[in-house]
Amino acid sequence: MTTYAVTGATGGLGGAAVDALIARGVDAADIVAIVRDRGRAERLAAAGVEVRIGDYNDSSSLDSALAGVDRLLLVSGNELGSRLTQHTNVIAAATRVGVPLIAYTSILKADTSVLSLAGEHLATERLLAETGVDHILLRNGWYWENYVPSAPAAVASGVLYGSSADGLVAGAARADYADAAAVALIDGTGGTIYELGGSEHLSSSDIAAAIADVAGKPVRYQDLSEADYASALRSAGLPEPVAAMLADSDAGIAQGALNTDSTSLADLRGRPSTPLTTVLAESGPLTE
């Protein structure tokens, strides 16, 4: 029997990865969902998944959460600036209790990326290499869901703003990346690096057109400088670090940071990625 564990299992990617493991034939009883709040994991527990408490900031809880685990999916944390410390805690605990293999959700082309987001991911990749633990790198591209929050405002104003020029995004649905992670966790071998991007390669103008298609209203793309886009995001109420990160990511798109010709995502899953229009349509009405 192989025991699989997923960190951040009540989050979007982690929860979807647990679902994908079950859909791929893993017995729910062989899955450990590592969460901070047991109350948010009732759905997983009801499905027969073992729920354990493990906090990225609490090393002792991680030792207990990872005991007896054979294959661990380490879902990257979402606290910008704190993620390397948190990942270090998880990797150290996994090493202490003897987890044989770790699959880590990194970012597309982490070793060459111009994105500010890539720094903590690359440092985590290097840490995994230094520990000597068998590991798989799942270098995820952009989620199509990242465009859902801005879609209603774009529909209302008729304009989608950004700073990506005519750069392309090989995006995919969060569930696609989760499914690929499940396959890699089940069948993958240490030392493998997957550059993961979707089958569609869309510019921001294409993305505006997709929003328009789903909403049934005209939407065009307006390119801004990185600084002006960050300012617009702050004016829309986003915290400074988030606005800066999103503007930096958009500027990185202009340089090709989130586009790839790799077919690893489709190859792992055995089917193409979910189209942006499907993700938008399934997100609900695109109105404010």
Protein Blocks (a to p, Z undefined) as FASTA:
>chain_A
ZZdddehklbmklmmmmmmmmmnopafklpccddfblklmmmmmmnopacddddfklmkl
mmmmmgoiabdcddddfbehjlmmmmmmmmmmmmmnopabdcddddehkllpcbfklmmm
mmmmmmmmmnopacddddddddfklmmmmmmmmmmnopacdjeljaccddddfklmmmmm
mmmmmmmcehiacddddfbdcdfklmmmmmmmmnopacddddddfklmmmmmmmnopafk
lmmmmmmmmmmmmnopagcfbfklmmmnopacddfklmmmmnopcbZZ
